[in-house]
Amino acid sequence: MSFSDPLGDMLTRIRNAIMRNRSSVITPASNLRGRVLDVLADEGFIRGYSETTDEAGFRAFSIELKYFEGEAVIREIKRVSKPGRRVYSSVKTLPQVRNGLGISILSTPKGVMSDAAARENNVGGEVLCQVA
């Protein structure tokens, strides 16, 4: 099965699992998805993830969602740069999510990183998604 927006598909699966109060969700694996999940785990939005195989034998990620006092840690997760409209930002114009309480995840020449890490490394790039 081919997707036109695999990252958007993963974010939608996470969003749907949170609405149903699921403890984990499975999504097909890719390098970009793994790097975005690394950033989410480093920033404390998910417990972690592990690589598994699905029923058909393809690689997949099992994502452990994080809850605090019955509420999901991820309150909002949305795709910013889409296949039909790419959004790029320089280091000077990086967006702040909820006055710094959330993060933007960027794809930069130095790899996929959060907006704080991009400011620290003085690089801009494509704004993949925002998490709050």
For each residue, the residues with C-beta under 8 A, 3 or more apart:
1:
2:
3: 6 9
4: 83
5: 8 9 79 82 83
6: 3 9 10 28 30 32 33
7: 10 11 32 33 36 79 128 129
8: 5 11 12 79 82
9: 3 5 6 12 13 27 28
10: 6 7 13 14 27 33 36
11: 7 8 14 15 77 78 79 129
12: 8 9 15 16
13: 9 10 16 17 25 26 27
14: 10 11 17 18 25 27 63 65 74 77
15: 11 12 18 19 77
16: 12 13 19 20 25
17: 13 14 20 22 24 25 63 65
18: 14 15 21 22 65 72 74
19: 15 16
20: 16 17
21: 18 67 72
22: 17 18 25 65
23: 64 65 67
24: 17 62 63 64 65
25: 13 14 16 17 22 62 63 65
26: 13 52 54 60 61 62 63
27: 9 10 13 14 33 60 61 63
28: 6 9 33 54 58 59 60 61
29: 33 34 51 58 59 60 61
30: 6 33 34
31: 34 35
32: 6 7 35 36 107 112
33: 6 7 10 27 28 29 30 36 37 61
34: 29 30 31 37 38 49 51 61
35: 31 32 38 39 111 112
36: 7 10 32 33 39 40 105 112 128 129
37: 33 34 40 41 46 49 61 63
38: 34 35 41 42 112
39: 35 36 42 43 103 105 112 113 114
40: 36 37 43 45 46 105 131
41: 37 38 44 45 46 47 48 49
42: 38 39 114
43: 39 40 103 114 131
44: 41 66 73
45: 40 41 66 73 74 103 131
46: 37 40 41 49 63 64 65 66 73 74
47: 41 64 65 66
48: 41 64
49: 34 37 41 46 61 62 63 64
50: 61 62
51: 29 34 59 60 61 62
52: 26 59 60 61 62
53: 57 58 59 60
54: 26 28 57 58 59 60
55:
56:
57: 53 54
58: 28 29 53 54
59: 28 29 51 52 53 54
60: 26 27 28 29 51 52 53 54
61: 26 27 28 29 33 34 37 49 50 51 52
62: 24 25 26 49 50 51 52
63: 14 17 24 25 26 27 37 46 49
64: 23 24 46 47 48 49
65: 14 17 18 22 23 24 25 46 47 72 73 74
66: 44 45 46 47 72 73 74
67: 21 23 70 71 72 73
68: 71 73
69:
70: 67
71: 67 68 75
72: 18 21 65 66 67 75
73: 44 45 46 65 66 67 68
74: 14 18 45 46 65 66 77 131 132
75: 71 72 132
76: 102 130 131 132
77: 11 14 15 74 129 130 131 132
78: 11 129 130
79: 5 7 8 11 82 128 129
80: 87 104 127 128 129 130
81: 85 86 87 88 126 127 128 129
82: 5 8 79 85 86
83: 4 5 86
84:
85: 81 82
86: 81 82 83 126
87: 80 81 126 127
88: 81 124 125 126 127
89: 93 94 95 106 124 125 126 127
90: 93 94 124
91: 94 118 119 122 123 124
92: 124
93: 89 90 124
94: 89 90 91 104 106 115 118 119 124 127
95: 89 104 115 127 130
96: 99 100 104 115
97: 100 101 102 103 104 115 130 131 132
98: 101 102 132
99: 96
100: 96 97
101: 97 98 132
102: 76 97 98 130 131 132
103: 39 43 45 97 114 115 116 130 131 132
104: 80 94 95 96 97 114 115 127 128 129 130 131
105: 36 39 40 112 113 114 115 127 128 129 130 131
106: 89 94 112 113 114 115 118 124 125 126 127 128
107: 32 111 112 125 126 128
108: 111 112 113 118 121 123 124 125 126
109: 123 125
110: 113 121 123
111: 35 107 108
112: 32 35 36 38 39 105 106 107 108 128
113: 39 105 106 108 110 117 118 121
114: 39 42 43 103 104 105 106 117 118
115: 94 95 96 97 103 104 105 106 118 119
116: 103 119 120
117: 113 114 120 121
118: 91 94 106 108 113 114 115 121 123 124 125
119: 91 94 115 116 122
120: 116 117
121: 108 110 113 117 118
122: 91 119
123: 91 108 109 110 118
124: 88 89 90 91 92 93 94 106 108 118
125: 88 89 106 107 108 109 118
126: 81 86 87 88 89 106 107 108
127: 80 81 87 88 89 94 95 104 105 106 130
128: 7 36 79 80 81 104 105 106 107 112
129: 7 11 36 77 78 79 80 81 104 105
130: 76 77 78 80 95 97 102 103 104 105 127
131: 40 43 45 74 76 77 97 102 103 104 105
132: 74 75 76 77 97 98 101 102 103
